[in-house]
Amino acid sequence: MNGMAEPRLDRFVAFSFCWARIVIELDEKQRVSFAESLTGDVLGVGAAALAGKPVHELVHEEDRALLHNVLNVVHDHGRIQNVDVRFRDGAGAPVPVTLAGHYLGGGYRKYYLALQPKQGADPAGAATADGRTEDGLYEARAFTEAARICFDRARDAATSGRPGAADPRLSLLSVPGLSDAGERLSESQRRNLNSVMASLLRGYSANGETAARFADDRYGLVHDAAVDVDQVKQGLAEVLRSLDPAGDGTVEAATLSAGPDVSEQDVATGLVYAINEFQKTNRTGLTITHLGDNLGRLAKKGVGHLVGFRHIIRNSQFDIAFHPIIRVAGGAIHHYEALARFHGRHGESPYRYITFAEQTGLIIDFDLAMTGKALDWMARSHDPTLRLAVNVSGKSITSPQFGGRLLGLLDAHPWARNRLMFEITESFQIDDLTAANQLIQQLRKAGYAICLDDFGAGAASFKYLNMIDVDIVKFDGSAIRNSQAVAKGPAFLRALTTLCHDVGVECVAEMIDNEDMLAFVKDCGIDFVQGYLFGKPSKDPSCFANPAVVTAGTAAPGTGLARAACA
C-alpha cells in the first residue's frame, strides 16, 4: 500500500476500508503523506497529486474551520466519527463526505481520515429505541443513567485502589445561538450542524458515548477531569460560527464534580436535580452558573425536592383534571383521561414533576396515589357510567412491588372493573417487556382496559405493540402533526391505523386542536379523538357532558362531535 510496510498500520488501514471509500494519512503537520487510489473516483484527483498537500487545502473554504476543530478533537482524544465535511474535487466544486478520524500518537504521530461519500441521511435528532438520537447523543433520561454509571464506576475503582481511576465531571453546556441558527439554515445545514456538535461532544466524553442533547440548544457531557471545558466551549463556538457566520457563537458551561465524601446515592440525586434544573431553565436570560457546584451540595437541594414530593403524595396535594376522549363515530364521550394538577402550581406543567419522580424512584408511589384518587372520585360520582383512564409510568409497570400493590388496591374496589382504564406512558422506556406484559394481561383479564400512550413518538412504539397485547393505542400529537404536514403522511397514518385494527387495537389521536386536524384523522380511520378543540382539561367533567354548555355552532362542521365550554 504505497510503501507502507509497518504491519500495524496496514491492518489499521485495511480495517478502515470496511467502512470508507478513501483513507488519507496525515503527518504531524497535517499534510497528506498517503492516500489510497480510489480518491480519483470520489474527488476526481489521483492519490499521487495529493501527496504533501496540507489537508485544509483539500476542504471547501467554508468547512476549513470545522475540519480544524475535528482534528483538534482527534489529536486530543484519539478519534471522532460521523462528521459531514465538504471536500473539493479537482475543479474546486464541493464534494460532501462523511468523515471519521483517528490519531496514532507515540512514535507514529499520524492522523488517519476515513471518508465515505455522503448519501441521504435521516434527520439528526430522531429518537432511537436505546434512548439516543440518530447522531449518537443520549436523551436526558438515558444520559442521567449513563452519567450515574460513570460516577459509580469511578468510585468503585478509587475504592479498590486500582491505578488510573477516572475522576469524572459533568458539564452542562448551553449554546443560545443554536435555535436562531436553525431558523437561518437549510435542513441539510441544520443536520450537519447537529452532527458536528454531537461528534465534538462525543470526542471529549469519557468513553466516546456519554454526551447528551437535552434541547435544541442544551447539551450534557461526562468527561475526565483532564478535559479543558474552555476548549470544549471554544470548539463548539467555532463550529457554530463557521456554519452560521451571522449568528451568536456564545457557549456557556457549568461543570460539576462528585467530591471524595459524596455518597453514591447523593451523586445519583445530584445528577437528577442538576439535569432537571438545567432543562427547565428558560432560554431568555439563561443562567446556568448556579449549577456550577459540587454534586453533593446539589444533592441536598435534590433531597429537598424528594422530601417535598413525598409530602405531596402523602398528603394528596394534587387534583384530577378531566379531559374527554370522544368516539369519532357518533361523537359521544367514551371516557376521560385523569390528569394530575399539583396544588399551588397553577399553569406549570406537571411533566417535570412526573419525570423527577421516575428518575428518583417515587413514581410507583405517585401512580398508586393517582389511581387511589381516581377510585375515590369515581366512588363519589353520581354517574355510574363514567369511565376514567389513569396514566401509569413505564417504570412502574415493570415493578413487582407496584403490580402487587395495584392489584390489591383494585381488589378492594371490584365495582371499578370495566370503568377504570390505564394508559402506559413512554416517558420512561420499558426495558423488561415480559414483566410489563405479565401485569398488563392480569389487568386486562380482571376487566381493566389498557392503552399504550405516546404511540409513534419513538422507535420503541412498534416493539411495544408487537410484544404487549393492549386494547387501545394513543397516537402522539407530534406524530399526527407530522403526518398532516407531508405528502406521504396520510398514507402512513392510514396504514398504521389499519395495522392496529388488524391486531384488534383501537386508535386515539391526541392534540386535536382544530377542525382541519379532526377531519384529517377521521379520514385516516382513527376511532377516538382528544384535544383542545373539545375543551381544555377541567376539574369538573360535567362541563363536557352537560347539554346546557353545548350550543349550536360549537360542533365541528360535518362531524357531529360537540365542543364543550370547559376552560
C-alpha positions in Angstrom: 0.0 0.0 0.0 2.1 2.8 -1.4 5.2 1.7 0.5 3.5 1.3 3.9 5.5 -1.6 5.4 4.5 -1.3 9.0 2.1 -4.2 9.6 0.2 -2.5 12.4 -0.6 0.4 10.1 -1.5 -1.9 7.3 -4.1 -3.6 9.5 -5.5 -0.3 10.6 -5.9 0.9 7.0 -7.4 -2.4 6.0 -9.9 -2.1 8.8 -10.8 1.4 7.7 -11.8 0.0 4.3 -14.7 -1.9 6.0 -16.4 1.5 6.1 -14.6 4.1 4.0 -14.0 4.7 0.3 -11.0 6.9 0.9 -8.3 6.7 3.6 -5.9 9.6 4.0 -2.8 9.6 6.2 -1.6 12.9 7.6 1.8 13.7 9.2 2.2 15.7 12.4 1.8 18.9 10.4 -1.4 17.7 8.9 0.0 17.3 5.4 -1.0 14.3 3.2 1.6 11.6 3.5 -0.5 8.8 2.0 -3.8 8.4 0.2 -5.3 5.3 -1.4 -6.1 5.2 -5.1 -9.9 5.5 -5.0 -9.5 9.2 -4.4 -9.9 9.7 -8.2 -13.4 8.2 -8.1 -14.7 10.5 -5.4 -12.6 13.6 -5.5 -11.5 13.5 -9.1 -7.9 13.7 -8.1 -5.3 10.9 -8.1 -3.6 9.9 -4.9 -0.2 11.0 -6.1 -1.5 14.6 -6.7 -2.5 14.8 -3.0 0.9 14.0 -1.6 2.5 16.7 0.5 -0.6 19.0 0.4 -1.9 20.5 3.7 -5.2 18.7 4.3 -7.0 22.1 4.7 -6.4 22.8 1.0 -8.5 19.8 0.1 -11.5 21.0 2.0 -14.1 23.6 0.9 -13.3 27.0 2.3 -16.4 27.2 4.4 -15.6 23.9 6.1 -12.0 24.6 7.0 -12.7 25.8 10.5 -14.8 22.8 11.0 -12.0 20.4 10.0 -9.6 22.3 12.2 -11.8 21.6 15.2 -12.3 18.0 14.1 -8.5 17.4 14.0 -8.1 19.1 17.4 -10.6 16.6 18.9 -8.9 13.7 17.1 -5.5 14.8 18.4 -6.6 15.2 22.0 -8.9 12.3 22.3 -7.9 9.8 19.6 -11.0 9.6 17.5 -14.1 11.1 16.0 -16.8 9.8 13.7 -19.8 10.7 11.6 -18.9 14.3 10.7 -20.2 15.8 7.5 -17.5 17.8 5.7 -17.3 19.2 2.2 -14.0 18.3 0.4 -13.2 19.8 -3.0 -12.8 18.0 -6.3 -10.2 18.8 -9.0 -12.3 21.7 -10.2 -12.9 23.1 -6.8 -16.5 22.0 -6.5 -17.7 20.8 -3.1 -17.9 17.0 -2.5 -19.9 16.1 0.6 -18.4 13.3 2.6 -18.9 11.7 6.0 -15.6 11.6 7.9 -14.2 9.6 10.7 -10.8 10.3 12.2 -8.2 8.6 14.3 -4.8 9.7 15.7 -1.9 7.4 16.5 0.4 9.0 19.0 3.6 7.6 20.5 6.3 7.2 17.9 3.8 7.4 15.0 2.2 10.8 15.3 -0.1 10.2 12.4 -3.7 11.2 11.6 -5.9 8.9 9.6 -9.1 10.2 8.0 -11.6 7.8 6.6 -14.0 9.3 4.1 -17.3 8.0 2.7 -19.3 9.8 0.0 -22.3 11.4 1.7 -25.5 9.7 0.9 -29.0 10.6 2.1 -29.4 10.6 5.9 -32.2 10.7 8.3 -32.7 14.0 10.1 -30.5 14.2 13.2 -32.3 14.3 16.4 -34.8 11.5 15.8 -35.1 9.3 18.8 -33.9 5.7 18.7 -35.0 2.8 20.8 -32.0 2.9 23.1 -32.6 6.4 24.3 -30.2 8.1 21.9 -30.7 10.3 18.9 -29.5 9.4 15.4 -26.4 11.4 15.9 -25.4 9.3 18.9 -26.3 11.7 21.7 -28.3 10.4 24.7 -31.7 11.9 25.6 -32.0 13.3 29.1 -33.3 10.2 30.9 -30.8 7.8 29.4 -28.0 10.2 29.8 -28.8 10.6 33.6 -28.4 6.8 34.0 -25.2 6.7 31.9 -23.7 9.5 33.9 -24.6 7.8 37.2 -22.9 4.6 35.9 -19.7 6.6 35.0 -19.5 8.1 38.5 -20.3 4.8 40.2 -17.5 3.0 38.3 -15.0 5.8 39.1 -15.9 5.4 42.8 -15.5 1.7 42.7 -12.1 2.0 41.0 -10.9 4.5 43.5 -12.2 2.5 46.5 -10.4 -0.6 45.3 -7.2 1.3 44.7 -6.9 0.5 41.1 -4.4 2.7 39.4 -5.6 5.3 36.9 -9.1 5.5 38.4 -11.0 8.2 36.5 -12.2 11.4 38.1 -15.3 12.2 36.1 -17.0 15.6 35.7 -20.5 16.5 34.5 -20.5 19.6 32.3 -23.8 21.2 31.2 -23.5 23.4 28.1 -25.8 26.0 26.7 -25.5 27.3 23.1 -28.2 30.0 22.9 -27.4 30.8 19.2 -28.3 27.3 18.0 -32.1 27.9 18.0 -31.7 31.1 15.9 -29.2 29.3 13.6 -31.8 26.6 13.0 -34.2 29.3 11.5 -31.5 30.6 9.1 -30.0 27.3 7.9 -31.4 24.8 5.4 -32.4 21.3 6.6 -29.2 19.8 5.4 -27.2 22.6 7.1 -29.0 22.1 10.3 -28.5 18.3 10.1 -24.8 18.9 9.6 -24.5 21.4 12.4 -26.2 18.9 14.8 -24.0 16.1 13.6 -20.8 18.1 14.1 -21.8 19.3 17.5 -22.6 15.8 18.5 -19.3 14.4 17.1 -17.2 17.1 19.0 -19.0 16.3 22.3 -18.7 12.6 21.9 -15.0 13.1 21.2 -14.5 14.9 24.5 -16.7 12.5 26.5 -15.2 10.0 29.0 -15.8 6.9 26.8 -16.9 8.3 23.4 -20.6 8.0 24.3 -21.6 9.9 27.4 -22.8 13.1 25.7 -26.5 14.3 25.5 -28.8 16.7 23.8 -31.5 18.0 26.2 -33.0 20.5 23.8 -32.0 22.3 20.6 -29.5 24.5 22.4 -28.5 22.4 25.5 -26.1 19.6 25.9 -24.6 17.5 28.6 -21.2 15.8 28.8 -19.5 13.4 31.2 -15.7 13.7 30.8 -12.4 13.2 32.6 -11.0 15.8 34.9 -8.2 16.5 32.4 -10.6 17.8 29.7 -10.4 21.6 29.4 -14.0 22.7 29.3 -13.0 26.1 27.9 -11.5 24.2 25.0 -14.8 22.4 24.5 -16.7 25.7 24.6 -14.3 27.2 22.1 -14.6 24.3 19.7 -18.4 24.4 19.8 -18.4 28.2 19.3 -16.0 27.9 16.3 -18.2 25.3 14.7 -21.3 27.4 15.1 -19.6 30.5 13.7 -18.2 28.6 10.8 -21.6 27.1 9.8 -23.7 30.2 10.8 -21.5 33.3 10.4 -24.5 35.6 11.1 -25.2 34.0 14.5 -24.0 34.3 18.1 -21.3 31.8 18.9 -21.7 32.2 22.7 -21.3 29.0 24.7 -22.0 28.8 28.5 -21.0 25.9 30.7 -21.3 24.7 34.3 -19.1 21.8 35.5 -19.9 19.6 38.4 -17.7 17.1 40.3 -18.7 14.5 42.9 -16.0 15.1 45.5 -14.5 12.4 47.7 -17.0 12.5 50.5 -20.2 12.3 48.4 -22.2 9.1 48.7 -23.3 7.1 45.7 -27.0 7.9 46.5 -26.2 11.6 46.7 -24.4 11.5 43.4 -27.5 10.0 41.8 -29.8 12.5 43.4 -27.5 15.4 42.5 -27.3 14.3 38.9 -31.1 14.1 38.6 -31.6 17.5 40.3 -28.9 19.3 38.2 -30.1 17.9 34.8 -33.8 18.7 35.7 -32.9 22.2 36.7 -30.9 22.7 33.6 -33.7 21.5 31.4 -36.4 23.7 32.9 -34.3 27.0 32.8 -35.9 29.5 30.5 -33.8 30.3 27.4 -34.4 34.0 27.9 -31.9 35.4 30.4 -30.4 31.9 30.7 -28.1 31.5 33.6 -26.6 28.1 34.5 -23.7 29.3 36.7 -25.8 28.5 39.8 -25.4 24.8 38.8 -21.6 25.0 38.9 -21.3 23.3 42.2 -20.3 20.1 43.9 -22.9 17.3 43.2 -23.0 16.6 47.0 -24.3 20.1 47.7 -26.7 19.9 44.7 -27.9 16.6 46.1 -29.1 18.4 49.3 -31.3 20.5 47.1 -32.4 17.4 45.2 -33.2 15.7 48.5 -35.3 18.7 49.4 -37.3 18.1 46.2 -37.7 14.4 47.1 -39.0 15.3 50.6 -41.4 17.8 49.1 -42.7 15.3 46.5 -43.2 12.7 49.2 -45.2 15.2 51.2 -47.3 15.9 48.1 -48.1 12.2 47.7 -48.6 11.5 51.4 -51.0 14.5 51.8 -52.7 14.1 48.5 -51.8 17.6 47.4 -52.9 17.2 43.9 -56.2 17.1 42.0 -57.6 15.4 38.9 -58.3 17.4 35.8 -60.5 15.5 33.3 -60.1 15.6 29.5 -62.6 13.7 27.3 -61.8 11.1 24.7 -64.5 11.2 22.1 -65.6 8.4 19.8 -65.5 9.7 16.2 -68.5 7.6 15.2 -71.4 9.4 16.8 -69.5 12.0 18.8 -70.2 10.6 22.3 -67.6 10.8 25.2 -66.1 7.4 25.6 -64.0 8.1 28.7 -61.9 10.8 30.4 -58.2 10.9 30.9 -57.3 11.7 34.5 -54.5 14.3 34.6 -52.6 15.4 37.7 -52.7 19.0 38.8 -50.4 19.9 41.7 -51.6 22.3 44.4 -50.0 25.8 44.3 -48.5 25.3 40.8 -51.2 26.8 38.5 -50.1 26.9 34.9 -47.0 24.8 35.5 -46.6 21.6 33.5 -46.7 18.5 35.8 -44.5 16.7 33.3 -41.3 17.9 35.1 -42.6 16.5 38.4 -43.5 13.2 36.9 -40.1 12.9 35.2 -38.4 13.7 38.6 -40.5 11.1 40.3 -39.5 8.5 37.6 -35.8 9.3 38.0 -35.8 9.2 41.8 -38.0 6.1 42.3 -41.1 7.9 43.6 -43.2 7.3 40.6 -44.5 4.0 41.9 -46.0 5.7 45.0 -47.4 8.6 42.9 -49.0 6.2 40.3 -50.7 4.3 43.1 -51.8 7.6 44.8 -53.2 8.8 41.5 -55.1 5.5 41.0 -56.5 5.7 44.5 -57.6 9.3 44.0 -59.4 8.3 40.7 -61.1 5.4 42.5 -62.3 7.7 45.3 -63.6 10.2 42.8 -65.5 7.6 40.9 -66.9 6.2 44.1 -68.4 9.6 45.0 -69.6 10.3 41.4 -73.3 10.1 40.8 -72.6 8.9 37.2 -72.1 5.1 37.2 -71.3 5.1 33.5 -68.3 7.5 33.9 -65.0 5.9 32.9 -61.5 7.1 33.7 -58.1 6.4 32.3 -55.2 6.8 34.7 -51.6 7.2 33.5 -49.0 4.7 34.7 -45.3 5.1 34.0 -43.4 2.5 32.1 -41.1 2.3 35.1 -44.0 1.4 37.4 -45.5 -1.2 35.1 -42.3 -3.4 35.3 -42.1 -3.2 39.1 -43.3 -6.3 41.0 -43.8 -4.0 44.0 -46.1 -1.8 42.0 -48.0 -4.7 40.4 -48.8 -6.4 43.8 -49.9 -3.1 45.4 -52.0 -2.1 42.4 -53.8 -5.4 42.2 -54.5 -5.3 45.9 -56.0 -1.8 45.5 -58.2 -2.9 42.7 -59.4 -6.0 44.5 -60.8 -3.6 47.2 -62.9 -1.8 44.5 -64.4 -4.6 42.3 -67.1 -2.2 41.0 -64.3 -0.3 39.1 -64.0 -3.2 36.6 -64.8 -2.0 33.0 -64.8 1.6 34.2 -61.2 2.2 35.1 -58.5 2.1 32.4 -54.8 2.5 32.4 -52.6 4.5 30.0 -49.0 3.2 29.9 -46.8 6.2 29.2 -43.5 6.1 27.3 -41.9 8.9 29.4 -39.7 6.1 30.8 -38.6 3.4 28.4 -39.9 -0.1 29.2 -36.9 -2.4 29.3 -38.5 -5.6 30.6 -41.3 -6.2 28.2 -42.0 -9.6 29.6 -42.6 -8.3 33.1 -44.7 -5.4 31.7 -46.9 -7.7 29.6 -47.4 -10.1 32.5 -49.0 -7.4 34.7 -50.9 -5.8 31.8 -52.5 -9.2 30.9 -53.5 -9.6 34.6 -55.2 -6.2 34.5 -56.9 -6.9 31.2 -58.2 -10.3 32.4 -59.6 -8.6 35.5 -61.6 -6.1 33.3 -59.3 -3.1 33.1 -58.6 -1.9 29.5 -55.0 -0.9 28.7 -53.9 2.0 26.4 -50.4 2.4 25.0 -49.7 6.2 25.2 -47.4 8.3 23.1 -47.6 5.8 20.2 -45.5 6.8 17.2 -43.3 9.2 19.2 -40.3 6.8 19.2 -39.0 3.7 17.5 -39.9 1.6 20.6 -43.6 2.1 20.0 -43.7 -0.7 17.4 -41.7 -3.0 19.5 -44.2 -2.5 22.4 -47.1 -3.1 20.1 -45.6 -6.4 18.9 -44.6 -7.6 22.4 -47.5 -6.3 24.5 -51.2 -7.0 24.0 -53.3 -3.8 24.6 -56.7 -2.6 23.8 -56.0 0.9 22.6 -53.1 2.9 21.3 -52.9 6.7 21.5 -51.1 8.4 18.7 -48.7 11.1 19.9 -49.7 14.6 18.8 -46.4 15.2 17.1 -46.9 12.1 15.0 -50.3 13.4 13.9 -48.9 16.8 13.0 -46.0 15.3 11.1 -48.4 13.0 9.2 -50.5 16.0 8.3 -47.6 18.1 7.1 -46.1 15.8 4.5 -47.5 14.4 1.3 -46.9 10.8 2.3 -48.3 11.4 5.8 -51.9 10.4 5.3 -51.0 7.1 3.7 -48.6 6.3 6.6 -51.2 7.2 9.2 -53.9 5.2 7.5 -51.5 2.2 7.2 -50.7 2.4 11.0 -54.4 2.7 11.8 -55.1 -0.4 9.6 -52.3 -2.3 11.3 -53.7 -1.6 14.7 -57.2 -2.6 13.7 -55.9 -5.8 12.2 -54.5 -6.8 15.6 -57.6 -5.8 17.4 -56.5 -2.5 18.8 -58.5 0.8 18.6 -56.8 4.1 18.0 -56.9 7.5 19.7 -55.5 10.7 18.1 -54.5 13.3 20.7 -53.8 17.1 20.5 -56.7 17.6 18.0 -56.9 21.3 18.4 -58.6 22.5 15.2 -61.2 21.2 12.7 -58.7 20.5 10.0 -56.9 18.1 12.2 -60.2 16.4 13.1 -61.2 16.0 9.5 -57.7 14.6 8.8 -57.7 11.9 11.4 -61.3 11.0 10.7 -60.3 10.4 7.1 -57.4 8.2 8.2 -59.7 5.9 10.1 -59.0 7.0 13.7 -61.5 5.7 16.3 -61.3 8.3 19.1 -60.1 11.9 19.4 -58.8 14.1 22.2 -57.8 17.8 22.2 -58.5 21.4 22.9 -61.0 21.5 20.1 -63.4 19.9 22.6 -62.3 22.0 25.6 -59.3 22.2 28.0 -58.9 19.8 30.9 -61.2 20.7 33.7 -61.7 19.6 37.4 -65.4 19.4 36.6 -66.2 16.7 34.0 -69.8 17.7 33.9 -69.0 20.8 31.8 -68.1 18.4 28.9 -71.3 16.3 29.2 -73.8 19.0 30.3 -76.1 19.8 27.4 -76.5 23.4 28.8 -73.0 24.3 27.7 -73.1 22.7 24.3 -74.6 25.1 21.9 -75.4 25.3 18.3 -72.2 26.1 16.3 -69.9 24.5 18.8 -69.7 21.3 16.8 -67.0 20.7 14.2 -68.9 21.1 10.9 -70.0 17.8 9.4 -68.6 15.7 12.3 -71.4 15.6 14.8 -68.7 16.0 17.5 -69.7 18.5 20.2 -67.3 21.0 21.6 -67.9 21.9 25.2 -67.3 25.2 27.1 -64.8 23.9 29.6 -61.8 26.2 30.2 
